[in-house]
Amino acid sequence: MRVKRAWLDGNATDNELAAAGSAAWSAAWSAAWSAAGYAARAAAGAAARAAAGAAAWAADAARAAAGDAQNAELERVLGKLLGCEARAR
């Protein structure tokens, strides 16, 4: 802003004004680029955490289903054995 004022007053050259504008634009672009990068990394991290949570839930559900199937098989075999014992008595 000071360079622009100096340029308007005739105390700065066109090149100085262009350099100051370029530096300001570069700083703004860098800040925006960094903010976008941070936002993208945060979103990717959140998505990874959500995916990991979903995978853990699915693994727990699979273990529970396997346990239920095993229990059903044990109950079937036990019922068969107890049925044989009851008939033998």
C-alpha positions in Angstrom: 0.0 0.0 0.0 2.9 2.3 0.8 4.5 1.6 -2.6 1.2 2.4 -4.4 0.9 5.7 -2.5 4.5 6.5 -3.3 3.9 5.7 -7.0 0.8 7.9 -7.0 2.9 10.7 -5.5 5.5 10.1 -8.2 8.1 8.8 -5.7 8.1 5.2 -6.9 8.8 3.7 -10.3 6.4 1.4 -12.2 8.8 -1.5 -11.6 8.7 -0.9 -7.8 4.9 -0.9 -8.0 4.9 -4.0 -10.1 7.3 -5.8 -7.7 5.2 -4.8 -4.7 2.0 -6.0 -6.4 3.7 -9.2 -7.4 4.9 -9.8 -3.8 1.5 -9.1 -2.4 -0.2 -11.4 -4.9 2.4 -14.1 -4.3 1.9 -13.9 -0.5 -1.9 -14.1 -0.9 -1.6 -17.0 -3.3 0.8 -18.9 -1.0 -1.6 -18.4 2.0 -4.6 -19.6 0.0 -2.6 -22.6 -1.4 -1.5 -23.5 2.1 -5.0 -23.2 3.5 -6.4 -25.4 0.7 -3.7 -27.9 1.4 -4.4 -27.9 5.1 -8.1 -28.3 4.4 -7.5 -31.2 2.0 -5.2 -33.0 4.4 -7.8 -32.5 7.2 -10.6 -33.9 5.0 -8.4 -36.8 4.0 -7.6 -37.5 7.6 -11.3 -37.4 8.6 -12.2 -39.7 5.7 -9.4 -42.2 6.7 -10.6 -42.1 10.3 -14.2 -42.8 9.2 -13.1 -45.6 6.9 -11.0 -47.1 9.7 -14.0 -46.9 12.0 -16.3 -48.5 9.5 -13.7 -51.3 8.9 -13.5 -51.9 12.6 -17.3 -52.1 12.9 -17.5 -54.5 10.0 -14.8 -56.7 11.6 -16.6 -56.7 14.9 -19.9 -57.6 13.1 -18.1 -60.4 11.2 -16.7 -61.8 14.5 -20.1 -61.7 16.1 -21.7 -63.4 13.1 -19.0 -66.1 13.2 -19.5 -66.5 16.9 -23.3 -66.9 16.4 -22.7 -69.5 13.7 -20.3 -71.4 15.9 -22.8 -71.3 18.8 -25.6 -72.5 16.6 -23.4 -75.4 15.4 -22.5 -76.3 19.0 -26.2 -76.2 20.0 -27.1 -78.5 17.1 -24.4 -81.0 18.0 -25.2 -80.8 21.7 -28.9 -81.3 21.0 -28.0 -84.3 18.9 -25.9 -85.8 21.7 -28.5 -85.1 24.3 -31.2 -86.6 22.1 -29.2 -89.7 21.7 -28.7 -89.9 25.5 -32.4 -89.4 26.1 -33.2 -92.3 23.7 -30.6 -94.5 25.3 -32.2 -94.2 28.7 
